[in-house]
Amino acid sequence: MIDRGTDPTYLAYQYGDSEKLKIRLEAHVRYGEQAQEDWHARYVDLLGPAPGESVLDVGCGFGAFQPALCAAGARGIGFDLSTGMAREARQRAVQAGLSVQAVRADAQQIPLADRSVDHALASHMLYHVPDIRRALEEMRRVVKVGGRVLITTNAADHSARLNELHARAAWELDYTPVENSVTGRFSLDQLPLVRSVFPNASM
């Protein structure tokens, strides 16, 4: 059985462009059990960049955070392992007239100099990185002393709940469900791992 969290072929299928990700995001908006909020703006508020400061968007996807970052006066620098996602992020920035850079790169080897960005954001993506600790160390390396790093992921019971809902729907549609433990690779339970790289991390 393949590891859906890190298998390159599976991830290329899921994230070659934004189509499947946007379908999942729309499902959360339509069927989520909690009230939806403007979490892009909320995350940027938590980072609190000053006007002109740079924010590295690690695993930027199609550039969903770009408008909120630019509205705060920050300079967005995004990268994604998917060439298609990075391309869409660039196109989105151009269409919206935003000053954002977006390139293809790997979170395990960020192509930036030490202490070259003011802050970093890694939203719901570390469970797809083969060496999570290496990615955390890379973020620590490129963020300036005193900068903030915001990492978001799912609660520890999220995978179990999604698997339960998926299995119920699968049996009703007469197909065999496949357990998905992707988000279990990096959940809120991994705070000790984060603190091993960022000792002052809080949740």
Summary of the structure (lengths in Angstrom):
residues: 203
radius of gyration: 17.1
end to end distance: 33.1
largest distance: 54.4
contacts: 594
relative contact order: 0.13
helix: 45%
strand: 15%
